[in-house]
Amino acid sequence: MRRSAPFAAGGYTWSILYYHYSAYDANSVDLCLQLETRGVTVTASISFSLLDPTAAMPPWKRTTKATPVEFTNPADSKDYAKLTQLRWRRRRCPRPPNPKVPASDLMDNLGKIYATKDGSDVTYSVEGELFRAHKIILAMRSPVFYAELIHVQDMKHDVFEALLRYMYTDSWPTSGDDLAAADGDDANEMLCGLLMAADRYGVERLRLLCEHRLCKVLNACNVADLLAFADDQHCSTLKDACIEFMVDSEKMKEVVASQGYQQLRSKRPLILVEVLEKSSKFRKV
């Protein structure tokens, strides 16, 4: 409770008491007018006006008027708490809830543009198949795309389609796409093709995604081929993963029996030197 300094009004002395019952109702306050002059009975009409710097309340809600009230303050009274008081309550305006911000739909909208080809202004020819696209989007994603009509050489059309879709949607191919639906050697071949396409057009994030995906599909039959591929494409992460896989003594016999390993031994013996060096360190540990 807080009490104002006494003030004079109508020939009498008054004070205002302020109560904030935060423990019971944090959204309300009480204002009380108390007659301080002893030995008198006074009838008064009172109104309270609130200053609202934020202008959150309209003017007509900032003033509260009361009907005439009789105030009595006997001369011999010693208990001020029992004196007649005018009580006024104002509900504080609750804070508005935080608005729910929807997730960005930019990628969805770009995906729709890619699917419908609306407004396309560039065409690419890959293995005789034409792909319509938008120069501004491709230029934003890769500086290599610049001509109105380009015949793309040394790339499969399904790999090029996956590359375009990624550049529009920034997402990995979905279950309905050829790349996601492929399995085994076909999936590895498409992943390698997409990695080379991403490297060719400077789409670094997609290149890294392909490299990490290839690290997860290593087995005794493909590890030697993927090691040669990683060395050609300067994919250090994939190359290290292949070597780690090959030095595992439980799998090395299967790796040696693979056709890819025989090709490494006959055509690229220096790569196997790295494997042997790594294997010796592994055995010491």
Backbone as a ProteinNet text record, in pm:
[ID]
protein_1_A
[PRIMARY]
MRRSAPFAAGGYTWSILYYHYSAYDANSVDLCLQLETRGVTVTASISFSLLDPTAAMPPWKRTTKATPVEFTNPADSKDYAKLTQLRWRRRRCPRPPNPKVPASDLMDNLGKIYATKDGSDVTYSVEGELFRAHKIILAMRSPVFYAELIHVQDMKHDVFEALLRYMYTDSWPTSGDDLAAADGDDANEMLCGLLMAADRYGVERLRLLCEHRLCKVLNACNVADLLAFADDQHCSTLKDACIEFMVDSEKMKEVVASQGYQQLRSKRPLILVEVLEKSSKFRKV
[TERTIARY]
84.6	0	88	47.6	115.4	13.3	57.5	-32.7	28.9	-56.4	-9.7	10.3	75.6	85.5	-53.5	-90.6	-220.9	-234.9	-357.2	-383.8	-520.5	-540.7	-664.6	-756.7	-886.6	-987.6	-1122.8	-1194.4	-1326.5	-1325.1	-1211.7	-1201.7	-1167.6	-1134	-1100.3	-966.5	-911.8	-783.8	-809.5	-739.7	-762.4	-627.5	-635.5	-518.7	-569.2	-480.7	-515.3	-426.4	-489.1	-416.7	-418.2	-302.5	-286.7	-254.3	-334.6	-314.7	-291.8	-190.8	-168.4	-155.8	-260.2	-263.8	-200.3	-70.1	-3.5	-13.1	-21	-26.3	-159.6	-264.1	-397.9	-444.2	-415.4	-463.1	-362.4	-271.8	-162.9	-209.7	-333.6	-381.6	-475.5	-476.4	-567.1	-501.5	-552	-506.8	-629.8	-615.5	-721.5	-673.7	-760.2	-735.7	-840.5	-796.5	-886.7	-869.5	-981.2	-978.4	-1015.1	-934.3	-959.4	-967.8	-1071.2	-1088.3	-996.8	-911	-814.9	-862	-953.5	-1001.4	-1088.1	-1058	-1129.2	-1258.8	-1354.4	-1475.4	-1572.2	-1569.7	-1660.3	-1721	-1833	-1896.4	-1909.5	-1858.3	-1853.3	-1910.6	-1996.8	-2045.6	-1971.5	-1911.6	-1828.3	-1853.5	-1838.6	-1844.6	-1703.1	-1656.9	-1515.9	-1504	-1399.1	-1362.8	-1211.9	-1165.9	-1022.9	-991.3	-881.3	-835.1	-694.6	-671.5	-540.7	-466.4	-339.2	-253.8	-203.2	-221.4	-182.4	-89.6	41.4	134.1	131.8	97.4	98.9	-24.7	-124.3	-251.2	-317	-291.9	-352.1	-501	-545.7	-687	-747.8	-870.4	-936.3	-965.2	-976.3	-992.1	-1108.5	-1221.3	-1337.4	-1320.9	-1217.7	-1193.5	-1088.9	-1028.1	-922.1	-976.3	-1104.5	-1164.5	-1277.2	-1274.3	-1379.2	-1450.3	-1582.4	-1662.5	-1746.5	-1767.9	-1848.3	-1966.3	-2074.3	-2187	-2143.7	-2210.5	-2172.6	-2161.1	-2054.6	-2025.5	-2011.4	-2063.8	-2053.4	-1930.9	-1841.6	-1720.6	-1738.3	-1709.9	-1721	-1588.2	-1539.4	-1414.6	-1435.8	-1485.8	-1512.4	-1386.5	-1407.7	-1293.6	-1215.7	-1283.7	-1214.3	-1167	-1176.4	-1137.4	-985.7	-939.7	-797.9	-762.6	-866.5	-844.1	-871.6	-769.1	-787.6	-830.1	-798.7	-832.4	-981.8	-1061.6	-1206.3	-1277.4	-1202.3	-1265.8	-1328.9	-1434.3	-1504.8	-1413.5	-1408.7	-1321.5	-1398.2	-1357.6	-1410.1	-1310.2	-1357.4	-1268.4	-1294.3	-1185.4	-1193.4	-1095.5	-1138.6	-1053.8	-1043.4	-920.7	-896.1	-823.6	-874.5	-808	-698.2	-580.7	-473.8	-493.6	-460	-474.8	-370.7	-413.8	-316	-231	-109.9	-22.1	-75.4	-71.6	-118.3	-27.4	-83	1.1	96.5	209.2	305.2	245.1	249.1	190.3	267.5	196	259	311.7	442.7	505.8	509.3	447.4	448.4	586.3	611.1	739.1	753.2	876.4	901.8	853.7	785	737.5	812.5	931.3	1008.5	1044.8	1096	1137.3	1018	901.7	781.7	740.7	745.8	706.7	803.9	933.5	1031.2	1013.9	977.7	952.9	834.7	730.6	614.7	652	736.1	781.5	861.5	944.5	1022.4	930.8	827.5	738.8	653	604.3	515.2	590.3	716.2	799.4	744.3	653.8	596.8	707.3	708.5	805.3	946.1	963.9	1098.1	1154.8	1284.9	1346.5	1479.9	1507.7	1629.4	1600.3	1664.7	1642.3	1776.6	1785.4	1905.2	1871.6	1962	1945	2044.2	1992.5	2077.1	2032.6	2121	2090.7	1964.6	1946.8	1831.2	1704	1706.9	1589.1	1605.1	1496.6	1500.9	1450.8	1519.5	1482	1465.9	1346.3	1319.7	1343.9	1402.4	1436.2	1432	1481.8	1478.3	1620.9	1669.5	1808.1	1842.1	1751	1783.2	1805	1726.5	1741.8	1870	1896.1	2017.2	2142.1	2137.6	2252.5	2278.1	2171.2	2185.3	2251.3	2222	2273.1	2407.5	2433.6	2557.9	2595.4	2719.8	2762.5	2783.1	2778.8	2807.4	2688.7	2567.3	2448.4	2430.1	2443.8	2432.9	2370.8	2377.5	2330.7	2182.6	2117.6	1975.2	1950	2041.4	2028	2165	2176.6	2305.2	2287.7	2378.1	2383.2	2481.8	2432	2515.6	2573.3	2703	2771.9	2815.4	2831.2	2887.6	2807.2	2676.1	2591	2458.6	2410.5	2282.5	2168.3	2059.2	1949.2	1885.3	1879.8	1818.1	1904.1	2038.2	2127.1	2109.5	2099.8	2080.6	1946.7	1845.3	1714.1	1722	1793.4	1810.5	1887.7	1987.1	2063.4	1974.2	1892.9	1802.5	1703.4	1647.3	1548	1610.7	1733.4	1800.7	1822.9	1861.3	1887.9	1762.1	1645.8	1520.3	1470	1485.5	1421.6	1518.5	1650.8	1751.1	1725.5	1667.6	1635.6	1680.3	1701	1742.2	1625.4	1652.5	1543.1	1447.7	1317.9	1215.8	1201.5	1114.8	1101.5	1053.5	987.4	936.8	1038	1153.9	1254.3	1339.9	1397.6	1481.2	1600.4	1659.9	1779.4	1747.1	1633.4	1596.6	1545.4	1484.5	1427	1532	1645.4	1749.9	1812.3	1865.8	1933.8	2057.7	2144	2262.2	2355	2408.4	2505.7	2445.5	2316.6	2252.6	2250.5	2218.8	2215.8	2354.3	2456.7	2592.9	2636	2599.8	2636	2569.7	2443.7	2372.5	2427.2	2463	2522.8	2656.4	2735.6	2863.9	2842.4	2742.5	2712.9	2664.5	2581	2529.7	2640.2	2732.3	2845.1	2930.9	2956.6	3037.3	2964.2	2831	2753.8	2756.9	2744.4	2748.7	2885	2990.7	3125	3143.9	3089.5	3102.1	3034.6	2921.5	2845.6	2862.2	2954.5	2985.5	2879.4	2801.2	2698.1	2760.6	2835.5	2921.1	2842.5	2732.3	2656.5	2604.9	2556	2508.6	2624.6	2740.5	2856.9	2891.4	2887.1	2916.6	2808.9	2684.8	2576.4	2596	2632.9	2656.8	2775.1	2879.7	2998.3	2965.9	2892.4	2856	2759.1	2672.9	2580.5	2658	2760	2840.9	2918.8	2956.9	3027.5	2941	2810	2717.9	2682.6	2721.9	2682.9	2803.5	2914.5	3034.5	3012.3	3061.4	3063.6	3185.3	3207.7	3327.8	3334	3218.4	3215.6	3241.5	3202.5	3213.4	3322.5	3383.9	3475.4	3597.5	3648	3765.7	3730.8	3614.3	3571.1	3549.5	3488.1	3462.5	3590.8	3688.9	3818.1	3883.8	3879.2	3934.5	3857	3725.8	3641.7	3674.9	3688.7	3719.6	3854.8	3950.4	4082.3	4074.6	3995.9	3981.2	3912	3811.2	3729.2	3779.5	3891.6	3949.5	3849.9	3782.8	3686.5	3757.3	3817.3	3899.6	3819.3	3697.3	3615	3580.6	3538.8	3504.6	3629	3740.6	3863.8	3907.4	3901.8	3939.1	3844.4	3715.7	3617.7	3643.8	3681.6	3711.3	3834.1	3937.7	4059.6	4031.7	3956.5	3920.7	3843.5	3756.7	3678.2	3768.4	3863.8	3948	4046.3	4091.2	4189.6	4125	3996	3927.6	3959	4027.9	4073.9	3961	3844.1	3733	3679.5	3702.5	3647.9	3754.4	3878.8	3985.2	3987.1	3961.9	3962.4	3855.6	3737.2	3630.7	3667.5	3733.6	3772.8	3873.1	3973.7	4077.8	4018.6	3911.4	3849.6	3762.8	3737.8	3650.6	3723.2	3645.3	3702	3763.6	3701.3	3754.3	3892.7	3918.8	4050.8	4155.4	4116.8	4211.1	4249.1	4154.1	4184.1	4275.4	4250.8	4338.8	4481.9	4498.5	4632.4	4708.2	4635.4	4702.3	4719.9	4626.7	4629.8	4664.9	4638.2	4660.4	4724.4	4840.6	4905.5	4938.2	4955	4989.2	4877	4754.3	4643.7	4652.3	4689	4699.1	4812.7	4914.7	5023.1	4967.6	4878.9	4815.3	4735.6	4668	4589.1	4679.5	4791.2	4884	4945.1	4981.4	5036.3	4934.5	4812.5	4706.1	4682.1	4692.5	4670.1	4776.8	4902.1	5009.8	4992	4949.9	4924.5	4809.2	4709.9	4592.2	4630.1	4718.4	4758.1	4842.3	4925.4	5007	4919.5	4810.5	4718.6	4649.7
-119.4	0	124.3	224.9	353.5	464.3	569.5	680.9	809.1	888.8	1016	1116.9	1225.6	1336.2	1399.5	1449	1513.7	1633.7	1654.2	1768.5	1826.3	1953.7	2023.7	2027.8	2005.2	2014.8	2040.7	2147.2	2177.8	2220.9	2270	2313.1	2201.7	2084.4	1969.9	1910	1825.8	1761.3	1614.8	1569.5	1433.8	1365.9	1235.6	1159.9	1046	996.1	884.8	766.3	650.8	527.1	439.8	375.2	290.9	149.5	53	-87.7	-168.9	-254.1	-347.2	-486.3	-566.4	-699.6	-799.9	-788.9	-872.8	-1021	-1053.8	-1195.2	-1258.7	-1176.2	-1229	-1199.8	-1081	-1041.8	-943.9	-995.5	-912.7	-812.8	-825.6	-739.1	-629.1	-598.3	-495.2	-413.2	-290.9	-203.6	-140.3	-97.4	-25.2	115.5	214.4	351	387.3	440.4	473.7	621.3	692.5	831.7	832.6	897.4	898.6	1043.3	1070.1	1200.9	1210.1	1310.5	1326	1427.8	1518.5	1619.7	1551	1575	1509.1	1583.3	1504.3	1560.3	1619.1	1571.9	1626.8	1512	1544.5	1453.7	1529.1	1471	1540.1	1449.9	1508.8	1437.8	1493.7	1405.8	1449.8	1361.4	1423.2	1351	1346	1227.5	1208.4	1138.8	1174.2	1101.7	1087.4	974.2	948.5	943.1	1004.5	1000.5	941.5	850.8	786.2	843.7	865.1	905.3	779	772.5	654	694.8	702	750.1	666.1	537.1	450.3	465.2	538.8	558.3	426.2	323.6	192.7	193.2	284.1	292.7	417.4	406.2	526.8	623.9	753.9	855.2	828.9	780	761.8	647.9	564.6	456.6	494.1	611.3	650.2	725.1	762.4	837.8	756.4	745	673.8	771.3	780.9	869.6	786.6	841.6	772.3	861.3	800.1	876.2	943	1050.8	1117.9	1020.6	1033.8	944.1	1027.4	975.2	1044.3	992.8	1087	1055.6	1103.9	1018.8	1055.8	1028	1127	1110.3	1163.4	1078.1	1125.8	1183.6	1281.4	1349.2	1257.2	1158.6	1071.6	940.1	928.4	803.1	788.4	669.4	639.7	528.6	468.1	355.6	401.4	445.6	500.8	393.5	269.2	163.1	146.4	191	173.8	296.2	395.9	515.9	486.8	560.6	540.5	574.8	488.8	507.7	480.3	546.4	518.3	428	313.6	216.7	217.4	212.7	215.7	113.7	32.8	-74.4	-60.7	-75.1	-70	-196.9	-263.1	-379.8	-335	-384.3	-352.4	-428.4	-365.7	-430.8	-541	-664.9	-772.5	-753.3	-802.1	-792.5	-880.5	-830.6	-913.7	-1033.4	-1148	-1266.5	-1246.9	-1313.7	-1305.9	-1368.6	-1298.1	-1355.3	-1478.5	-1576.6	-1698.2	-1671.9	-1682.3	-1654	-1782.8	-1785.2	-1907.9	-1936.2	-2061.3	-2100.1	-2041	-2017.9	-1961.5	-2057.1	-2002	-2084.2	-2052.5	-1991.1	-1953.5	-2075.6	-2181.3	-2298.9	-2367.4	-2367.4	-2426.7	-2350.3	-2217.6	-2136.5	-2155.5	-2161.8	-2185.3	-2324.5	-2420.6	-2555.2	-2558.6	-2479.9	-2472.5	-2408	-2303.4	-2239.1	-2337.6	-2417.8	-2517	-2620.6	-2662.6	-2766.2	-2716.1	-2592.1	-2539.3	-2475.6	-2435.5	-2366.8	-2229.7	-2174	-2042.6	-1937.5	-1855.6	-1748.6	-1793.5	-1917.4	-1966.6	-1890.3	-1862.8	-1784.5	-1841.7	-1968.4	-2033.7	-2182.8	-2246.4	-2387.9	-2459.6	-2576.2	-2657.4	-2789.7	-2835.2	-2962.4	-3062.3	-3171.9	-3274.3	-3409.6	-3475.5	-3604.6	-3597	-3483.7	-3466.6	-3424.1	-3415.7	-3373.1	-3226.9	-3149.1	-3006.3	-2976.2	-2885.8	-2842.9	-2691.1	-2644.3	-2501.2	-2453.7	-2334.5	-2281.9	-2129.7	-2068	-1922.7	-1873.7	-1787.9	-1742.7	-1676.1	-1593.1	-1518	-1611.6	-1720.9	-1814.7	-1895.2	-1940.9	-2019	-1934.4	-1809.9	-1721.7	-1693.3	-1686.1	-1663.3	-1783.1	-1903.4	-2024.7	-2069.2	-2034.3	-2077.2	-1979	-1930.1	-1834.4	-1897.9	-2030.9	-2099.7	-2093.4	-2089	-2085.3	-1943.6	-1927.2	-1790.7	-1787.5	-1893.1	-1886.3	-1919.2	-1870.7	-1896.2	-2040.3	-2099.4	-2239.3	-2304.7	-2405.8	-2471.3	-2621.1	-2677.9	-2822.6	-2874.3	-2937.9	-2986.1	-3121.7	-3129.8	-3251.9	-3329.9	-3460.8	-3550.3	-3546.4	-3548	-3552.4	-3619.2	-3705.2	-3770.8	-3674.4	-3690.8	-3596.6	-3605	-3727.1	-3738.3	-3671.5	-3674.6	-3605.4	-3454.1	-3406.6	-3263.1	-3217.3	-3301.8	-3266.4	-3256.9	-3350.1	-3345	-3220.6	-3181.9	-3060.4	-2937.4	-2927.6	-2813.7	-2807.4	-2922.5	-2924.5	-2877.5	-2920.2	-2876.1	-2725.5	-2671.1	-2527.8	-2445.1	-2501.7	-2431	-2452.6	-2572.9	-2607.6	-2621.5	-2630.7	-2646.8	-2770.6	-2872.3	-2993.7	-3116.4	-3224.6	-3350.4	-3409.2	-3485.3	-3545.7	-3624.2	-3614.6	-3683.6	-3827.4	-3902.2	-4045.2	-4073.4	-3976.8	-3999.2	-3971.3	-3919.2	-3884.9	-4006.3	-4002.7	-4114.2	-4134.5	-4026.8	-4037.4	-4104	-4065.1	-4123.6	-4265.8	-4295.9	-4429	-4532.2	-4489.1	-4581.6	-4649.9	-4770.4	-4840.2	-4909.2	-4954.3	-5027.6	-4946.4	-5013.8	-4949.1	-4829.8	-4838.2	-4726	-4601.4	-4620.3	-4506.3	-4446	-4531.6	-4480.6	-4405	-4458.5	-4392.8	-4256.5	-4247.7	-4120.4	-4021.6	-4071	-3983.1	-3927.3	-4012.9	-3966.8	-3865.6	-3893.6	-3799.9	-3666.4	-3668.7	-3544.3	-3467.5	-3540.3	-3472.6	-3400.3	-3467.6	-3404.2	-3285.6	-3297.9	-3186.1	-3067	-3095.2	-2987.4	-2919.1	-2998.9	-2941.4	-2861.1	-2908.9	-2841.9	-2705.7	-2696	-2570.7	-2490.9	-2532	-2452.8	-2453.6	-2562.2	-2573.1	-2652	-2584.4	-2648.8	-2729.5	-2675.6	-2747.3	-2881.1	-2883.3	-3008.5	-3105.7	-3056.1	-3143.8	-3211.6	-3133.8	-3190.7	-3289.6	-3259.8	-3352.4	-3486.2	-3482.2	-3605.4	-3682.1	-3609.6	-3675	-3746.8	-3679.9	-3743.1	-3859.5	-3849.7	-3960.4	-4082.1	-4060.7	-4171.4	-4239	-4160.8	-4219.3	-4320.8	-4306.4	-4393.5	-4521	-4532	-4649.4	-4737.9	-4716.1	-4795.4	-4941.8	-5030.5	-5173.3	-5235.1	-5363.7	-5428.5	-5430.2	-5424.2	-5431.6	-5297	-5186.3	-5056.1	-4965.9	-5001.5	-4909.6	-4877.2	-4974.8	-4948.4	-4852.4	-4873.9	-4783.9	-4642.4	-4631	-4499.1	-4432.5	-4511	-4453.8	-4388.4	-4457.3	-4399.5	-4274.2	-4280.6	-4164.5	-4046.9	-4071.7	-3965.1	-3902.3	-3983.9	-3930.6	-3842.1	-3883.9	-3804.6	-3671	-3673.3	-3553.8	-3470.9	-3512.6	-3438.9	-3428.2	-3539.3	-3545	-3606.4	-3523.9	-3573.8	-3651.4	-3606	-3675.1	-3816.1	-3829.5	-3961.4	-4048.6	-3992.1	-4069.4	-4125.5	-4042.6	-4089.3	-4199.2	-4182.5	-4283.1	-4416	-4413.2	-4535.5	-4606.7	-4530	-4590.3	-4650.4	-4579.2	-4632.8	-4763.5	-4768.5	-4890.7	-5006.4	-4976.6	-5082.8	-5139.7	-5061	-5110.9	-5195.4	-5203.8	-5290.6	-5435.3	-5506.5	-5641.1	-5738.3	-5714.8	-5805.6	-5794	-5679.1	-5657.8	-5659.2	-5655.6	-5640.7	-5755.9	-5878.6	-5992.9	-5976.9	-5928.5	-5906.1	-5794.3	-5690.6	-5577.6	-5621.9	-5701.2	-5747.4	-5831.8	-5902.7	-5989.1	-5911.9	-5785.5	-5707.5	-5666.6	-5643.1	-5601.3	-5462.4	-5374.1	-5239.9	-5238.5	-5329.1	-5336	-5382.2	-5479	-5527.4	-5415.1	-5329.7	-5216.7	-5116	-5093	-5003.7	-5056.3	-5185.3	-5243.9	-5235.8	-5248.3	-5248.9	-5109.3	-5017.6	-4887	-4771.1	-4788.3	-4675.6	-4727	-4780.4	-4840.2	-4738.9	-4611.5	-4512.5	-4494.4	-4512.9	-4502.7	-4615	-4735	-4848	-4829.5	-4753.7	-4722.8	-4646.8	-4551.1	-4476.7	-4570	-4667.3	-4762.7	-4847.6	-4893.6	-4975.3	-4897.2	-4772.4	-4689.6	-4670.7	-4648.1	-4631.7	-4761.4	-4872.9	-5003	-5033.5	-4998.4	-5023.8	-4942.3	-4818.5	-4734.5	-4791.4	-4843.7	-4899.9	-5022.4	-5104.9	-5225.1	-5191.6	-5087.6	-5046.8	-5000.8	-4929.8	-4881.3	-4999.2
0	0	0	-76	-78.6	-56.5	15	44.3	-12.6	-72.4	-125.9	-13.5	-45	51	66.6	184.9	203.5	109.3	62.4	-24.6	11.5	-22.4	12.1	-109.2	-83.7	-188.7	-123.3	-166.3	-112.1	33.1	80.4	219.5	315.4	267.7	353.8	308.3	395.3	365.4	329.8	224.3	173.4	147.8	126	78.7	-9.5	-93	-182.3	-148.9	-136.9	-108.6	-233.7	-259.3	-378.1	-331.7	-375.5	-340.4	-467.7	-464.6	-575.4	-515.6	-532.3	-471.8	-568.3	-585.6	-686.1	-653.5	-523.5	-486.7	-522.2	-534.5	-561.6	-703.8	-752.8	-884.8	-944.5	-1024.4	-1076.1	-1180.2	-1225.7	-1332.6	-1283.3	-1155.1	-1105.8	-995.1	-975.6	-868.2	-804	-681	-609.9	-577.4	-600.1	-557.7	-453.6	-340.2	-230.6	-192.7	-177.4	-131.3	16.6	96.8	240.5	290.8	373	435.7	557.1	556.7	664.9	770	735.3	830.7	935.9	1066.1	1176.6	1209.6	1259.3	1317.7	1216.6	1091.4	990.1	910.4	849.3	753.6	621.8	515.6	386.3	278.1	195.6	76.8	-45.3	-117.9	-230.9	-352	-468.4	-595.2	-651.2	-684.2	-719.6	-854.7	-924.4	-1047.2	-1051.5	-1102.8	-1118.7	-1267.7	-1306.9	-1444.8	-1448.6	-1539.8	-1554.8	-1674.4	-1656.2	-1766.6	-1835.6	-1965.4	-2040.5	-2153.7	-2128.2	-2232	-2358.4	-2345.4	-2462.7	-2547.6	-2493.6	-2566.3	-2599.4	-2515.9	-2542	-2510.5	-2421.1	-2383.6	-2447.1	-2498.8	-2550.4	-2436.8	-2466.9	-2360.6	-2266.6	-2319.6	-2232	-2131.9	-2151	-2054.9	-1951	-1965.1	-1873	-1750.5	-1750.1	-1639.2	-1578	-1444.1	-1371.6	-1278	-1290.4	-1205.8	-1110.1	-989.9	-890	-848.7	-803.1	-749.8	-620	-577.4	-452	-335.7	-259.8	-148.2	-20.7	91.4	220.2	294.9	329.9	405.2	548.4	646.6	787.8	857.3	932.4	1005.2	1146	1239.7	1376.8	1440.9	1530.2	1593.4	1684.7	1743.4	1837.8	1774.2	1641.4	1576.8	1576.8	1607.4	1605.4	1505.9	1446.8	1355.9	1214	1145.7	1011.2	911.7	939.1	845	828.5	929.1	922.5	866.7	825.7	773	637.8	608.5	483.1	366.6	266.4	152.7	23.6	-81.6	-214.4	-285.2	-329.5	-394.1	-543.7	-619.5	-765.7	-820.2	-912.6	-966.2	-1117.2	-1164.5	-1308	-1349.3	-1447.4	-1502.3	-1598.9	-1574.8	-1666.1	-1796.7	-1905.4	-2035.6	-2047.1	-2069.5	-2083.5	-2207.9	-2200.3	-2315.7	-2428.3	-2550.4	-2660.7	-2678.5	-2715.3	-2734.6	-2851.6	-2842.7	-2952.6	-3077	-3188.4	-3309.6	-3354.4	-3406.4	-3456.1	-3596.1	-3610	-3738.2	-3819.5	-3935.8	-4016.3	-4071.3	-4100.3	-4157.7	-4298.1	-4336.8	-4469.2	-4577.6	-4677.7	-4789	-4917.6	-4903.9	-5021.2	-5105.3	-5040.8	-5114.9	-5181	-5112.1	-5171.9	-5297.1	-5288.4	-5404.2	-5519.9	-5490.1	-5595.9	-5655.6	-5569.7	-5620.2	-5715.7	-5685.8	-5775.1	-5908.1	-5901	-6025	-6109.1	-6042.7	-6115.6	-6181.1	-6107.6	-6160.1	-6276.6	-6266.5	-6369.8	-6485.7	-6460.6	-6561.1	-6599.1	-6521.7	-6553.8	-6557.1	-6662.7	-6673.1	-6707	-6748.3	-6780.6	-6900.1	-6897.4	-7003.5	-7049.8	-7015.7	-7060.3	-7075.4	-7173.6	-7199.9	-7210.5	-7147.4	-7152.9	-7219.4	-7304	-7373.7	-7317.4	-7261	-7201	-7254.9	-7326.7	-7388.3	-7474.1	-7541.6	-7628.7	-7557.3	-7425.4	-7348.9	-7309.5	-7325	-7298	-7157.1	-7088.1	-6953.5	-6954.2	-6923.7	-6915.2	-6772.6	-6760.8	-6627.9	-6631.2	-6522.5	-6507.2	-6483.7	-6573.3	-6566.8	-6434.2	-6381.7	-6260.6	-6142.6	-6136.5	-6025.6	-6041.4	-6162.6	-6185	-6165.7	-6211.7	-6193.5	-6046.6	-5967.1	-5824	-5755.8	-5805.2	-5743.6	-5800.9	-5926.7	-5990.7	-6099.7	-6100.8	-6203.4	-6340	-6348.3	-6473.5	-6570.3	-6516.5	-6601.4	-6657.2	-6784.6	-6838.7	-6978.6	-7058.2	-7196.3	-7206.3	-7310.1	-7330.3	-7372.3	-7446.5	-7489.1	-7482.1	-7399.2	-7379.8	-7401.3	-7476.2	-7490.5	-7386.5	-7285.2	-7175.7	-7214.5	-7213.9	-7252.6	-7128.7	-7146.3	-7043.8	-6913	-6926	-6807.8	-6843.5	-6755.5	-6778.7	-6748.1	-6820.6	-6805.7	-6667.8	-6606.5	-6474.3	-6367.4	-6386	-6293.4	-6307.2	-6431.4	-6453.5	-6394.7	-6407.9	-6351.2	-6199.2	-6135.4	-5989.9	-5948.4	-6028.1	-6000.4	-6007.7	-6112.6	-6126	-6010.1	-5976.3	-5868.1	-5736.5	-5709.9	-5587.6	-5590	-5704	-5711.5	-5688.6	-5717.9	-5692.2	-5549.7	-5497	-5369.5	-5253.3	-5281.8	-5176.7	-5092.7	-5152.4	-5077.6	-5155.8	-5081.5	-5141.1	-5219.2	-5325.6	-5402.9	-5315.6	-5344.9	-5267.6	-5314.4	-5245.7	-5273.7	-5415.1	-5478.7	-5613.3	-5721.9	-5688.5	-5789.2	-5823.6	-5945	-5989	-5898	-5852.4	-5768.3	-5635.8	-5574.8	-5445.6	-5461.7	-5576.5	-5596.6	-5634.7	-5688.3	-5730.7	-5610.6	-5632.6	-5524	-5578.9	-5487.1	-5526.5	-5613	-5716.9	-5805.4	-5878.2	-5913.9	-5983.1	-5895.3	-5766.2	-5674.5	-5659.1	-5647.4	-5633.4	-5757.9	-5874.9	-6000.5	-6011.7	-5969.7	-5976.2	-5874.7	-5757.3	-5656.7	-5705.8	-5767.3	-5820.5	-5932.6	-6017.5	-6125.6	-6074.2	-5969.4	-5912.2	-5841.3	-5776.1	-5711.9	-5816.2	-5928.7	-6033.2	-6094.6	-6108.5	-6162.7	-6068.1	-5937.9	-5838.9	-5839.1	-5853.5	-5859.1	-5987.6	-6095.1	-6225.8	-6227.4	-6158.1	-6158.8	-6029.4	-5945.8	-5827.1	-5719.6	-5710.3	-5605.8	-5490.5	-5405.8	-5307.8	-5204.6	-5159.5	-5054.9	-5107.8	-5228.9	-5287.2	-5305.3	-5344.1	-5358.3	-5225.9	-5116.8	-4985.3	-4941.3	-4972.1	-4938.3	-5008.7	-5137	-5211.7	-5153.6	-5117.5	-5062.4	-4931.6	-4843.8	-4716.1	-4738	-4836.4	-4865.3	-4916.6	-4997.5	-5047.4	-4934.6	-4834	-4719.7	-4645.6	-4657.1	-4583.7	-4659.4	-4786.3	-4866	-4898	-4828.7	-4855.1	-4819.6	-4905.8	-4875.7	-4943.7	-4920.6	-4971.7	-5123.9	-5188.3	-5334.1	-5401.5	-5335.7	-5403.2	-5346.9	-5234.9	-5168.4	-5253.8	-5329.7	-5412.4	-5526.3	-5587.5	-5695	-5641.8	-5524.3	-5468	-5418.9	-5380.6	-5343.4	-5465.1	-5580.1	-5702.7	-5743.3	-5728.1	-5760.2	-5669.2	-5539.7	-5444.1	-5475.2	-5516.3	-5550	-5674.5	-5773.6	-5896.3	-5869.6	-5780	-5756.4	-5638.4	-5579.5	-5465.8	-5349.6	-5322.2	-5211.2	-5090.8	-5009	-4898.4	-4795.3	-4768.1	-4668.5	-4713.9	-4838.3	-4892.6	-4902	-4942.1	-4954.2	-4818.9	-4714.8	-4580.4	-4533.1	-4564.7	-4523.2	-4592.8	-4720.7	-4794.9	-4736.6	-4707.1	-4651.8	-4514.9	-4431.7	-4299.9	-4313.5	-4412	-4433.9	-4476.9	-4563.9	-4619.5	-4518	-4422.5	-4326.2	-4216.6	-4218.9	-4123.5	-4160.8	-4072.8	-4104.8	-4135.8	-4083.7	-4107	-4249.9	-4315.2	-4448.4	-4557.9	-4521	-4620	-4719.7	-4675.8	-4767.2	-4874.7	-4835.1	-4932.6	-5028.1	-4976.6	-5060.9	-5165.7	-5124.7	-5216.4	-5329.2	-5300.4	-5400.7	-5500.4	-5476.4	-5565.1	-5691.7	-5797.3	-5924.9	-5914.7	-5836.1	-5820.5	-5759.9	-5666.7	-5603.5	-5703.6	-5789.1	-5890.3	-5986.7	-6020.2	-6107.4	-6037.7	-5907.3	-5832.9	-5832.5	-5811.6	-5801.1	-5933.5	-6042.6	-6172.5	-6231.6	-6203.7	-6268.3	-6173.5	-6043.4	-5951.2	-5822.4	-5831.6	-5713.1	-5604.2	-5639.8	-5537.7	-5435.6	-5478.9	-5383.3	-5281.7	-5328.5	-5236.6	-5137.6	-5177.2	-5083	-4963.9	-4990.4	-4880.2	-4791.2	-4855	-4776.9	-4688.4	-4744.6	-4667.1	-4551.5	-4575.4	-4468.5	-4357.5	-4395.6	-4295.9	-4221.4	-4293.9	-4231.9	-4128.1	-4157.6	-4062.2	-3935.7	-3950.2	-3833.9	-3753.5	-3822.9	-3756.4	-3673.1	-3727.3	-3656.8	-3534	-3541.8	-3426.6	-3312.1	-3349.4	-3246.5	-3180.6
[MASK]
+++++++++++++++++++++++++++++++++++++++++++++++++++++++++++++++++++++++++++++++++++++++++++++++++++++++++++++++++++++++++++++++++++++++++++++++++++++++++++++++++++++++++++++++++++++++++++++++++++++++++++++++++++++++++++++++++++++++++++++++++++++++++++++++++++++++++++++++++++++++++++++

